């Protein structure tokens, strides 16, 4: 059994300040908010290295992702393509690889205070949700650590047919689509929402208490203008 990490005074104060709100519904972005880094990109390169994708698709996707990093491909479009490239791959294999990748690559990057916060919120009966534009195989795996049930994960996903992934997108929660997915699926008022970039902005706006966690410069500036709570996890700043 893992021991509870020791939180800094500032981290404990942050956790206590959210718990004091007694939220009934709390929503979290994942990459950059619950853990550092981009787990979607991690999984993509994991797939390429392990040759899970057909060689032609892998070559196209690597070049496409490079274009995205250069600013030539729209965020939501890229997030959708990162899921749809898995057409014809068995769901069981995708889930297995996502579990292994998360444990080996991402788990060590989890922010301890965010883990502690979600665990305490869960014990208090708060409904926890994860909303991310990363593929749902990785997000569901990561969400387990935080006590977020699979049915409360809204992530980029495709239809599954006879146990295999297809290229038919169900949703890609990025930008305004994050708020839309929450409204359509959760159907509950959001008390607290934590995010780290402008892609979380609309989702943050519908919360009673929006919190910018480990914010990118764009979100940090907007959060400061709106007097939203800004929090830097231990080791980030």
C-alpha positions as CSV (number, residue, x, y, z in Angstrom):
1,X,0.0,0.0,0.0
2,X,1.4,3.4,-1.0
3,X,1.9,5.9,1.7
4,X,0.2,9.3,1.5
5,X,2.6,11.9,0.1
6,X,3.6,14.8,2.3
7,X,2.1,17.9,0.9
8,X,3.7,21.4,1.2
9,X,1.8,23.9,3.4
10,X,0.6,25.7,0.2
11,X,-0.6,22.4,-1.3
12,X,-2.5,21.5,1.8
13,X,-4.0,25.0,2.0
14,X,-5.2,24.6,-1.6
15,X,-6.8,21.2,-0.9
16,X,-8.4,22.5,2.2
17,X,-9.8,25.6,0.3
18,X,-11.5,23.4,-2.2
19,X,-12.9,20.9,0.4
20,X,-14.3,23.9,2.4
21,X,-16.6,24.7,-0.6
22,X,-18.2,21.3,0.0
23,X,-18.8,20.8,-3.8
24,X,-21.3,18.2,-5.0
25,X,-19.9,18.1,-8.5
26,X,-16.2,18.6,-9.3
27,X,-14.8,18.5,-12.9
28,X,-11.1,18.1,-13.9
29,X,-9.2,18.4,-17.1
30,X,-6.4,15.8,-17.1
31,X,-3.2,16.6,-19.0
32,X,-1.5,19.4,-17.2
33,X,-4.1,19.5,-14.5
34,X,-4.2,16.1,-12.8
35,X,-0.7,15.2,-14.1
36,X,2.0,17.0,-16.0
37,X,2.7,16.4,-19.7
38,X,0.6,15.2,-22.6
39,X,-0.6,11.6,-22.1
40,X,-2.3,11.5,-25.5
41,X,1.1,12.3,-27.2
42,X,2.8,9.8,-24.9
43,X,0.3,7.0,-26.0
44,X,0.7,8.0,-29.7
45,X,4.5,7.6,-29.6
46,X,4.1,4.4,-27.5
47,X,1.9,3.0,-30.3
48,X,4.4,4.0,-32.9
49,X,7.4,2.5,-31.1
50,X,5.5,-0.8,-30.5
51,X,4.3,-0.9,-34.0
52,X,0.6,-1.1,-33.0
53,X,-0.3,1.1,-36.0
54,X,0.1,-0.1,-39.6
55,X,3.4,1.3,-41.0
56,X,1.7,3.5,-43.5
57,X,-0.7,5.0,-41.0
58,X,2.2,5.5,-38.5
59,X,4.2,7.4,-41.0
60,X,1.3,9.6,-42.0
61,X,0.4,10.2,-38.3
62,X,3.9,11.2,-37.2
63,X,4.1,13.7,-40.1
64,X,0.6,15.0,-39.3
65,X,1.4,15.4,-35.6
66,X,4.6,17.4,-36.5
67,X,2.3,19.7,-38.6
68,X,0.0,20.1,-35.6
69,X,3.0,21.0,-33.4
70,X,4.0,23.6,-35.9
71,X,0.5,25.2,-35.6
72,X,-0.8,24.0,-39.0
73,X,-3.5,21.6,-37.8
74,X,-6.5,22.6,-35.6
75,X,-6.5,21.3,-32.0
76,X,-9.8,19.5,-32.1
77,X,-9.1,18.0,-35.5
78,X,-5.8,16.6,-34.3
79,X,-7.3,15.2,-31.1
80,X,-9.9,13.4,-33.2
81,X,-7.4,12.0,-35.6
82,X,-5.2,10.7,-32.7
83,X,-8.2,8.4,-31.8
84,X,-9.5,7.5,-35.3
85,X,-6.1,6.3,-36.5
86,X,-6.7,3.2,-34.3
87,X,-9.3,1.9,-36.6
88,X,-9.3,-2.0,-36.8
89,X,-7.3,-2.3,-33.6
90,X,-8.9,-4.5,-30.9
91,X,-10.3,-2.6,-28.0
92,X,-8.8,-5.1,-25.5
93,X,-5.4,-4.4,-26.9
94,X,-5.8,-0.6,-26.8
95,X,-6.9,-0.8,-23.1
96,X,-4.0,-3.2,-22.3
97,X,-1.4,-0.9,-23.9
98,X,-3.0,2.2,-22.3
99,X,-2.8,0.6,-18.9
100,X,0.9,-0.3,-19.4
101,X,1.8,3.0,-20.8
102,X,0.2,5.0,-18.1
103,X,1.8,3.0,-15.3
104,X,5.3,3.2,-16.9
105,X,5.2,6.7,-18.4
106,X,2.6,9.0,-16.8
107,X,1.9,7.8,-13.3
108,X,5.0,9.3,-11.8
109,X,3.9,12.7,-13.1
110,X,0.7,12.7,-11.1
111,X,0.4,15.9,-9.0
112,X,0.2,14.6,-5.4
113,X,-2.2,17.3,-4.1
114,X,-4.6,16.7,-7.0
115,X,-4.7,13.0,-6.2
116,X,-5.3,13.8,-2.5
117,X,-7.9,16.3,-3.3
118,X,-10.0,14.0,-5.5
119,X,-9.7,11.2,-3.0
120,X,-11.0,13.5,-0.2
121,X,-13.8,14.8,-2.4
122,X,-14.8,11.3,-3.2
123,X,-15.0,10.4,0.4
124,X,-17.2,13.4,1.0
125,X,-19.6,12.1,-1.6
126,X,-18.7,14.6,-4.4
127,X,-19.4,13.4,-7.9
128,X,-16.1,13.5,-9.8
129,X,-15.8,14.0,-13.6
130,X,-12.8,13.9,-16.0
131,X,-13.0,15.8,-19.3
132,X,-10.2,15.5,-21.8
133,X,-9.4,15.6,-25.5
134,X,-7.0,12.7,-25.0
135,X,-8.2,9.3,-26.0
136,X,-10.6,7.7,-23.5
137,X,-8.5,4.5,-23.1
138,X,-5.7,6.5,-21.5
139,X,-8.0,8.9,-19.6
140,X,-10.1,6.1,-18.1
141,X,-6.9,4.4,-16.9
142,X,-5.6,7.5,-15.3
143,X,-8.9,8.4,-13.8
144,X,-8.9,5.2,-11.8
145,X,-6.2,6.6,-9.7
146,X,-8.3,9.6,-8.8
147,X,-11.5,7.7,-7.9
148,X,-13.2,8.9,-11.1
149,X,-15.6,6.2,-12.4
150,X,-15.3,5.2,-16.1
151,X,-18.8,6.4,-16.8
152,X,-17.8,9.9,-15.6
153,X,-15.0,10.1,-18.1
154,X,-15.7,12.3,-21.1
155,X,-12.7,12.0,-23.5
156,X,-12.0,11.6,-27.2
157,X,-13.6,8.4,-28.3
158,X,-14.8,6.4,-31.3
159,X,-17.5,3.8,-31.9
160,X,-16.5,0.2,-31.1
161,X,-17.7,-2.5,-33.5
162,X,-17.4,-6.2,-32.7
163,X,-14.6,-5.5,-30.3
164,X,-12.6,-3.3,-32.7
165,X,-12.1,0.4,-32.8
166,X,-13.5,2.2,-35.8
167,X,-12.8,5.7,-37.3
168,X,-16.2,7.0,-36.4
169,X,-15.9,9.7,-33.7
170,X,-18.4,9.9,-30.9
171,X,-17.0,13.0,-29.3
172,X,-13.8,15.1,-29.1
173,X,-14.1,17.3,-25.9
174,X,-11.8,20.2,-26.8
175,X,-12.6,23.9,-26.3
176,X,-16.4,24.6,-26.2
177,X,-17.1,20.9,-26.8
178,X,-15.8,20.2,-23.2
179,X,-18.6,22.4,-21.8
180,X,-21.2,20.9,-24.2
181,X,-20.2,17.3,-23.3
182,X,-20.6,18.1,-19.6
183,X,-24.0,19.8,-20.0
184,X,-25.3,16.9,-22.2
185,X,-24.0,14.0,-20.2
186,X,-23.6,15.1,-16.6
187,X,-26.8,17.2,-16.6
188,X,-25.8,18.7,-13.3
189,X,-24.5,22.1,-12.1
190,X,-20.8,22.2,-11.8
191,X,-19.5,23.4,-8.4
192,X,-15.8,23.3,-9.0
193,X,-13.8,22.9,-12.2
194,X,-10.0,22.7,-12.7
195,X,-8.3,23.3,-16.0
196,X,-4.9,24.4,-17.3
197,X,-5.4,25.9,-20.8
198,X,-7.7,28.1,-22.9
199,X,-9.1,24.8,-24.3
200,X,-10.7,24.5,-20.8
201,X,-12.1,28.0,-20.8
202,X,-15.7,27.4,-21.6
203,X,-15.8,24.5,-19.2
204,X,-14.4,26.7,-16.4
205,X,-16.9,29.4,-17.2
206,X,-19.9,27.1,-16.4
207,X,-18.5,26.3,-12.9
208,X,-19.4,28.1,-9.7
209,X,-15.8,28.0,-8.8
210,X,-13.3,27.9,-11.7
211,X,-9.7,27.0,-10.8
212,X,-6.7,27.5,-13.0
213,X,-4.3,24.7,-12.1
214,X,-0.8,24.8,-13.5
215,X,-2.1,27.2,-16.1
216,X,-0.5,27.9,-19.5
217,X,0.3,31.6,-20.0
218,X,-2.9,32.2,-22.0
219,X,-5.2,30.8,-19.2
220,X,-3.1,32.4,-16.4
221,X,-3.7,35.8,-17.9
222,X,-7.4,35.3,-18.3
223,X,-7.8,33.8,-14.9
224,X,-6.0,36.8,-13.3
225,X,-8.3,39.2,-15.2
226,X,-11.4,37.3,-13.9
227,X,-9.9,36.9,-10.4
228,X,-10.2,33.1,-10.5
229,X,-8.2,31.0,-8.2
230,X,-4.8,30.1,-9.6
231,X,-2.8,27.2,-8.2
232,X,0.6,25.9,-9.1
233,X,1.1,22.2,-8.0
234,X,4.2,21.3,-6.1
235,X,7.3,21.3,-8.3
236,X,5.7,23.3,-11.2
237,X,6.7,26.9,-10.2
